[in-house]
């Protein structure tokens, strides 16, 4: 059963008399357990839908939808499957206490992997789930592999009961399911020969594995479970040797890079990042794979759309990891617009100095970086620092932070998105 939370006026559901609070029980006699069942079973043009109205009445609708017209309903969010693993490097275990409760939810849900691109370990997947994935063709899935060696994977996930990931992926691949995979690498645990074995196993699955990302372990000052080695430059370079060798093999034999190193890995190794062609369609961009390359592309392609802003003084707040990469981009922006751009590198006050990603800066970092800058006409901050509710990770609201600062402040993904639109305070 799933519950309806919203019904669009003049929709199929509204015409039937479905209202918020209605419980959808079955479609064509098959029980509805969650949004996936509804999404796939309700896709037919002719079907029978059994519901329970808020007053308790059971109603069966025989429905004919012309040209698969949308139902026009929103469902109650599903109960998320939580993670049973205890990875030493888990981001949730690296959070300080006192943040809002949703941040501490450790999801490990194959449904969210398909629907939203969340990475799942598949460690809590049963036979019935495998059958469901195959029936509904939930592809591609985003899978946290970490290590294909079963014994090593048990150690990495700190869970002695995890199933054999190679057997799981092989079974799913045989049914036409594809994957984007990631390996978060802990020095001395799943690097070296273990990483090589993992890449060999994934390569052996053929085109079922669309991409495989290699990501260095990332920690905060609160990562209390982690007792392993930290990632240093030499280890990062060693990981890149694996990445580059397998990427070259992928290009020779499949026409695509296939294995990708995270941007953070290149930064730690102090190596130049590949160009945009290396990342294909940027399928793992949300995982920090190719973010810098895509930013460079967007700036390059958007320069011609920028207005003249002679004399404008613009501050750009970023995290430590991007500090060395921003100057050439800002020089291009200054050359085209006539404005002056100042890079303001902020250290993370919530997670500590080891957390250098721009997207993890918090409201306090933005306020501290800009509160005394009376010389700036406006400031740009990373849009990734704010969630869909306009709130930073430290629960500070963007509106509250903006109103406390002496200049107009705009969240930006790529500079062009703000500067090209000439909002109030940007253009002279």
N, C-alpha and C positions, 0 to 999 in steps of 0.2 A: 504494500500500500504506500502511495505517496499522496501528500496533501497539497492542494492548490493554494497558493498565496496571493495570486493576482490574476485577473482576467481582463483582457483588452476589450473595450467596447466594440460592438459590431463584428466580433470574431466568431469563428465556428463554435467555440466553447460557450460564448455568451448567448448565442442563438439557442443552444441546447439547454441552457439554464444552469450551467456549471457556474458556481460562485466561489469566492474565497472561502476556504474551510472545507470544501468538497474533498473527499478521499477517493482516489482512483484505485479500484480494487483489482480489476483484471481487464485484459484486452483479448477478445476472441477466446475466452476461457483460460487464458494464462495469467497467473498472478503477477502483479506489478510490485516489485520489491524496491526499485529505486529509479532514478532518472534515466538510466540506461535502458531498462526494460521499456519504459514509456517511450523514449526516443525511437527505439528500433521497432517495437511492436505496433506503435501507433502510426507508422509510416504508410500503411496501406490505404488505398482509396476507399475501400469498403470494409468496415469492421464493426464489431460490437464492443461497446465500452460499458463496463459495470462500475458504478460509483456509489458512494455513500454520502448523501447530502448532510450538511451540518445539523439538520434536525433528526438525523438517524435514518431517514428513508433510503432504501436501496432502489436504485434506478438503473435500468439497462437501456442504453442508447444504441440504436442501429444507425450507423453514420455512413453517408456517402459524401466525400469531399471533392468538389470539382478541382481538377488539376492540383491536387495535393495542397490545397490552401492551408496556411499555418493555423494551428489550433488557437493561438493567442492566449496561452496561459503561462504562468511562472510557477514553478514547483518549489516546495520547501527544500532547503539545502539538505543533502544527504548526511547521515551520520558517518563521519570520516573514519576509515580504518587507521588506527594508530600503530606506530612502529614498535615492534617487539625487540628490535636490536638495541645495542648499547655501544654504538661506535664511539671510540675515544675522541674523535674529531667532530662529532655531531655539533652543528651550529647551535642547536637548542641548548646543548650542555655548555655552550660558551656565552650564554646570555646572562646578564646580571639579574638579580631579583628585583621585583617591584614594577616590571613592565606590564602592559595589558595582557590579559590571559590568552587571547588567540595566538600570541607570539610563541607560546610554549607548547603549542599543539604539534606533536611529532607525527605528521601524516606519512603513511606508507601504503598508498591506495592506488591500485592499477586503474581504477576508474578515473581518478584525477590525472593520472599519467596520460591516458588517452585524451581526456577532455581539455586539459589545460597545460599539458607538457611538464607536469611535476615529475621528478624522478622518483621511481619506486624500486625497491630491492627485489620484489617478488618473493620475499622470504615468508610472507604470510598467505601466499596463494595456494589454494587447494585444487584438487582435480576438477571440482565443479566450476571453479573460477577459470581454469584453463579452458574447459569446454565452452564457457560463456564467451571468453575472449575470441575463441575460434568461431563460434556461431555468429557473433555480432561483428566479427572481423575488426576488432579494435586495434587499428594499425594506423600510424606507427605508435609504439610504446616507447617511453623514455625510461631506461633501466640503469640503476646504479649497480654496476657489476663489481667494481673495485678489484676483484681477483676471480679468475675462473677456477683456479686450483681450489678444490673443495675445502681442504683442511685450512689453507691460508684464509679463505673467505670466512670461515667460522671465526677465526681470530680477528680479522678486520672488523666484522660486524659484531664481534663479542656475543655470539649467539651459536651455541653448539648444535642447534636444531635446524639450521637453515638448510633448505633443499639444495640439490646440486643444480647450480645455475646453468651449466652447459646442457644438462638434460632438459631443463625447462625451456631454454631458448631453442634447442633443437626441435622439440615437439611443436612449439609455436611456429617456428620457421617452416616446418613441414606443412603447416596449415595456412601458409601465406602471410603470416604476421611479420612485420619489419620492426626494427629497433634503432633508436639512437642511444648509444651507451656512454657511460662515463666511468673512469677509474680515478677516484681520489687517492693519491699515492702518499703513503706514509714511509719515509726513509727507513730502510732496513727491514720492512715488512712486506710490502707488495710492489717494490721496485725491482730493478735488475732482472734476474731470471724469471721471477714471478710475473712481472709486467710483460716480459717477452712471451711467456706461455699464454697469458691472457690475450694478447694481441693475435697470437697464432690461432688460438681457439676461435676468436671472433672472426678472424679472416676466413676460417674454415666454414663458417656459416654462410658464406657467399653474400649475395646481394640482400640477404635478410638484415644484415647490419649496415645501415645507411651511413652511420658515422660513429666514431669512437673517440671520446675526448680524454685527454690526460691532464689532470688537474693537481697541482701541488696542495698538500694539506694546508688548510688555513685555520689559524687559531686566534682567539681573543685573550685578553688578560684574565678571563673568567673560565677558560677551558680547563676545568679542574680534573677531568678524567684523563687527560692526555699526559702520558709519561714518555712518549717516544722522542725521537730526534726532531729537531727543527729543520726546515727546508733551507738549505744554503745554496750559494751560487753553483758550486761544483755538482751537487746533486741535481739541481735544476738542469744544468747542462747535460748531465748524463741522461736524464729523462728525455730531453730534446733530441738526443741521438736516436733513441727508439722512435720517437715521433717522426723525425725527418726521414729515417730509413723506411719506415712503413708507409709514410706519405708518398715517398718516391715510388715505392712498389705499387701503391694504389694508382698513381698517375700512369705508370707504365702499363699496368695490366687491366685497369678498370676506367681510366680516364678521369679519376677524381682523387683528391688527397686522402679521403677516407679517415685517416687518423689525424686528429687536430690537437695541438697544445693550447692550453688556455692563455689568455693575454698575460695573466699573472705569472705563468711559467716563463714566458719570454722576458718579462721584467726582472724576475729573480735571477735569470741566467745572464742578464745584461746583453741580450741579443736583439737584433732588429726583428720586428714582426713581419710576417709575410704580407703580401699585397692582397687586395680584395679577391682576386681570382682563386686564391688558395682555399677560401671558405665556401665556395659554391653558393648555395642559396641561404647561407648564414642560419642553418637549422638550429644551431645551439647558441644563438646570440644571447639568450636569456641566461645561459650558463657561463657567461664571460668568455665566450669563444668568438673572436673576431670583432669585438666591440670597438676596438681602436680603429681597425681597418674600415668598418662601416661608418664611423664618425668622420674619418678622413674623406670618404666618398661623399657623404652628405654635405660636408663643408665645400668640397671642390665643386660639386654640382649645383650648390645653392648660391655661390658667390655672385652670380650674375643677377640674382633677384634682390640683392640688398640695396637699400636706398643710401644716398649720401648722408653722412652724419658727422660733418667736420667739427672738430673740437669737442665732441662728446667724450666723456670719461667713463669707461665701463669696467667694472670689476667682475672678474670671473672666479668664483669659488670652486675649488676642486680638492680631491683627496691627494694624499702623498704619492700614490702609485701613478697618478696621471701628471704629476708635477713636471716631469721631464719631457712629456710628450705634447703638452699643450702649446708651448711657445711658437712652433712653426704655424699652427692653425691660427693662433691669434694674430700673428704677423700678416697672414693672408687676409684676415678680416679687417685689420687696420688699413692695409694697402687699398682695399676696395672701397671702404666706407669713409676713410679719413678720420675715424674715431681713434682714440687711444684705448687700448685694452691692457688691464693690469691683472696678472695671474695672482690669485690669493690661495695659497696652499694651506689647508686646514688639517690639523691632527685630530684624530678621533678621541673625544673626551669620554665617550661611553664605553667603548670596547677596548680602548688602549692603543698604544702606538704600533702594535703589530697588525692592527686592522687598518689597511691603507686604501681600501676601495672607496671611491667617491660616493657610490650609492648608499653606503652605510654611515655617512655623516649624519649627525642629528641636529635638532633645532638649536641646541646650545652652541654647537660648533659654528653654525651659520651666524647666529647672533654675535658671538664673540669675534668672528672674523670681520663683521661689518659695522658693529655698533658705533665705532668711533670714526668711521670713514666719511667725514663731511665733505671730502673732496670729490666724491664720486657722484655722477649724474644718475646712474642706475647700476644694478648688479644682477648677474645671472648665477643661478645655483643649479646643481644637478637635479633634474626632475625626478630621478629614480629615488631620491631621498624621501619622497612624500608618497603615501599610499592613496588609494582611491577616495578616502575620506578626508584628504588634505592634512594628514597627521604624520609627523616624523616618528622615528623609532623610539624616541624618548618621550613620546606623548605630547610634545609641543605641537600646536597647530600652526600650519603655514601662515594663516591669516594673522594670528597673534604675533608670530615672529616678524612678519612683514611690517605690521603696524608699529613695531618697536624700533624699527631701523630708520635712519635718516634719508634713505633714498628708495625709489621704486625697486622692487625685487621681483624677478620673474624666474620660475622654474623652466629649465630648458633641457632638451635632449641633445640638440646639435647646434645651438646658436642660431642657425637659420630659422628655426621654427618661431623664434621670438623676434629677431632683428628684421626679418623680411615682412613681418606683419605691421611694423611701425606702431606698436601700442603706445599709449600715452606715456611720455617720459623717455621714449627711446629716440625718436627722431627729433631734431631741433625744430 
